[in-house]
Amino acid sequence: MSTTPAEAGLSSGTSPGERPGARLTSSHLVLLVVAAAAPLGSMIGNVPLGILLGNGAGLPSAFLAAGAVIACLACGYVALNTALGRAGGFAVFVEAGLGRSLGLGAAYATALAYWAGSLSVAVATGYFGNLILASFGIDVPWWALTLVGIGLTWVLGRRAADLSAKVLVGLMVAEFVILVVLDIAILARQGLSALPATSFSPSTISSGNLGPALMCGFTSFIGIESAILYTREARNPGRSVPRATFVSVGLISAFYVLTHHRRHRSRPGPVRRRSDPGRPGVRPGWAVRRGAAAHRHAGVLRDELPRLPHRAAQRDGPLRPEARRRR
């Protein structure tokens, strides 16, 4: 008679709810989720577009609103994952609610979207990396840097999941240190005037174009959904996955709101006046050069992509041919 994994775990002394051999804890998952969202990349890649096309000084309110909506979404998201108990993300949810055929379509659509996004980030890694190296007089083809980024991602994706978390520790610390030092420098120079309440006033929020500002806010949270992809690698998924999701939403929301709130006040007078409601201003060269490292960071962090078709093809998954034939 075969022994189920749960029975094996209990017989070996593992506490209920924990998976034998699983390595990822809540802190590991938080690192992976925050890294997938790439806050530094969003601040440098999305924020200039939000200022240029959105509501300028009111952009922090868009991040705050997006964070509140994402937190509400996360409540149902983690509840569904706990109830179903299977990795695979939205494809598993669609299969459970609408049937195996639509679940299969959702799995392929999700995998295609992630592959397209990852390919664009990989190409951006090569392009922006070429610009940075060119500023130092070093000429490296963009396609070579793209292949290096893809190779690093492949190595991290093939290794144990906790290896990615360990690599991310140093990268995430460096990422937060950069922006925390920036915030402290702004506060030291301008004091409390660097935290104007007018950014959250109704007149500022409604000025300019609110739609693009909200779009910038929501797209900056892409990656929050990745926690449930590590359900099988999590030591105690019933507890660690929800905890990591909510902690990540809170951290990223606070990070976006506070950092952009202060950074807006740090601009020189003419630039700040141009970024007032209805008159946002962005310097493309500044965004490109400082965005390169962030995009490279995001390219390496997409190691969860190979898990999508793999998870969907596992037992009872919509991509498994044997499972479809049983129907």
N, C-alpha and C positions, 0 to 999 in steps of 0.2 A: 504493500500500500504506500503510495507516494505521500510525501510530507509537503505541505504548503509552506511558502516562505514565512508566513506569519507564525505557523506552528514551529518552524525551525528556529525563528528568532526567540520565541518564548522558551523553547527547550534549552537554548544556549545562554539564557540569562538576560537577554535583551528586554528592556522594559517595554510594556505595551505601547504601541504606536510608533516604535522605532523600527527602522529597517536594518537588518544585519548587513554589514558591509558598506552601507551608505556613509558618506563622509561630510556632506554639506550641512552646516548649521545655519541658524537664522542670520548670523553676522556674515557668513559666506554669501548667502542669498542676497542680502542687502547690497553687498559690494557688486555682485553680478548685475543686479537690477539697476542700481544707480549708474554703473558703468555703461550698461546698454542704453540708458537715456542720455548719456554723455552730456552732463550739464555745461561743461566748458564749451563744447562744440555748439550747443544750442545757444548759449549766450553770445557767441561770436558769429554763428551762422544764421540763426533765426532772428535774434534781436535787431540787427541792422535792418532786416526786411520789415520787421514789425514797426520800427520807428519810421522807416521810409514810406511804407504803405498804410500803416495803422494810425493809432491815435497819439503817437509821440510820447509826451510826458505821462499819459495815462496808461502806458503799457504795463506797469506793475499790477494794475487792477485786472488786466486780462490774465496774467499768470495766476493771480489769486482766485479768480472765477474758475479758470480751468482746473486748478488744483482741487477746488471744492467739488466740481462735477466729477472729476476722476476719482475722488475719494468715495463718492456715492456709488459710482460704477464698480469700484473695487469691492464693495460690500457684497453685491450679487455675484461678482466674478469669482471671488474666493469661496463663496458659499456653494456655487455650482461645482467648482473643482473639488471641494471636500465631499460633496454628495456623490459625485461620479467616481472619485478616487482614481482617475486615469490621467496621465500626461497627454498632451496633444493640443491644448489650448482651445481656440474657438471651433476648430473642426470637430472636436469631441462634443462640444456643447450643441452644435448644429445637428450632429448625428443623433444625439439623445432626444432632441426636441422635434426634429423634422424628418428623421429617417436616415438610413445608411447611404442612399444615393446622394442626397444633398450634402451629407457629411463628407462624402468622397470629393464632391465638387469644392466644398469649402477648404478641404485639406490641400487640394491642388492649387486653389486660388491663393491661399495663405503662403504656401511654399513659393509660388511664383512671385508674389509681392515681396517676400523677404529676399529672394534671390535677386530680383531687380534692384531693390534698395541696396543690397550689399554690393552689387556690381557697380552701382553709381558711386557708392562711398569708396570702393577700391580705386576707381578711376580718379575720383577727387583727391585721394591720397597721393597718387602719382603726380597729378597736376600741381597741387599746392606744394607738395614736397619739392618739385622742380623749381618753383618760384622761390622758395626759401633758400635752397642750395645755390641758385643763381645769384642771389643777393650777396653770397659769400664768394662768388667767382667760381663755383663748382658746377659743372654741367653734367647732369645725370638725366638720361631720357625718362620721361614720365612713365612710359610703359614698364621700365625696369623697376621703378619704385612701386608701381602697381603690383607687379609680380611678387616683389618682396613682401608687401602687405598681405597679399593672398596666401603666400607661403607661411607667414607667421600665424595667420588665422587658421590655416589647415593644421599646423602643428599643435596649436592650443586646442582645436576642436577634436583632434585625435587622442589627446592625452586625457588623463583623469580630470573630472570637472573641477576638483579642488585646486588643480594646478592653475587654472584660469583665475580663480579667486586669489591665489597667492601672488600671481603676477600683477593683478589689479590693485593690490594693496599699495604698492609703491606709486603706481600711476594715479590712483585716486587721491592719495595723500598729496602728491605734487599738484594735482588739479585743484584741490580745495585750498592748498596753501597759496597758490597764485592769486586766487580771487579773494581769499581772506585777507592777505597782505594788501591787496588793492583796496578792500573795504576799510581796513584800519587806516591806511594812508589818507583816504578821502575824509574819514571822520576826524583824524588828527589835524587835517588842514582846514576843514570847514566847520567842524563841530556839529551841533544839532541842526544847523541849516542844511546839512546834507540829507536830512530826512524830512522833506516838506510834505505836509499833509495834503497839499493841493493835488498831488498825484492821484488821490483817491476821492476827490470831490466829484459830484455828478457832472459838473460842467466840463471838467477835464476828461472824464471817462467817455462822455458822449461826443467829445470833439473829434475831429478827424474822421477816420474810417474804423468803426468798431469791429466790423467783420474780419478784415485782415489781421487786426490785433488779436482777436480771439483765436483765429486760425494759427497764428504764431504761438499763442499760449498752449493750445492743445497739441500741436505737433512737437512741442518741446518735451512732452511726456511720452513720446514713442519709446518703447522699451520697458515700460512699467509692467506690461503683461507677461514679461519673460519669466517671472518667478515660478509660474506653474509648469513651465517646461522642464524644470529640475525636480519635479515631484519624485521621480524614481531615485534620484541621487541624494535627496534630502534625508537627513537622519530621522526626523520626525515631521513628515510633510503636513500632517493635520494641524500642527502648531506653527512650524517654522515658515511655511509658505504664506499663510495669512499675515503673520507678524512681519515678515520681510516686505510684503506688498504695502501694508499701511505705513510702516516706518519709512519706506522709500518715498511714498507719495508725500508724506510730511516733510522729509528732509529736502526733497527736490523743490517743493512749493516754496518753502522758506528761503531756500538758496536762490531761486529765481527772483522772488519778490524783493528781497533785501539787496541783492547784488545789483540788479538793474536800477532799483530805486536810488542807490548811492552813485552808480556809475553815470546816471543821467546828470546828476548835479556836478560831476567832476569834469565835464567838458568845458572847454574854453567858452568865453562869452558868446562869440558869433555862432559857434557850433550849437551851443545850448539854445540860443534864440531860434535857430533854424529847426530845432527839434521840438519846439513848443507845439501845442495842439494845432494841427492843421498845417504846420510848416516843419515837418521832420527833415533832418539832414543826415546823410551818411557819406563817409569817404570810402569809396570802394577799395582803394589800395590798402587802407588800414584794416578793413575787414578781411581782405584776402590774405595778407601776410600773417596776421595774427590768428586767422582761422585754420591755417595749414596744420599746425600741431594738433588741434582739436579734431580735425577730420581724420588724421592719421590714427589718433587714439580711437575714434569711433570705428574705424575699419578693423582694427585688431580685436575689438570687443564683440564682434558679431559671431562669436564662436557657438552661439546657441542655434544658429541656422541649420546646421546638419542634423539637429535633433528632431526637427519637425517631420520630415518624411519617415525618419526612423521610428519615432513615437507612433505616428499614424499607422505604420505597418505592423506594429506589435499586436499582441493578442487582442482580439475584438476591435482592432482599429479599422477604419474605413478603407485603408489602402491594402489590407492583407487579402490576397486572392482567396485563401481558404475560408476566410470569414465571410466573404461575399458569396461563395458557393454554398455555404451552409444555409444562406437565406433562400 
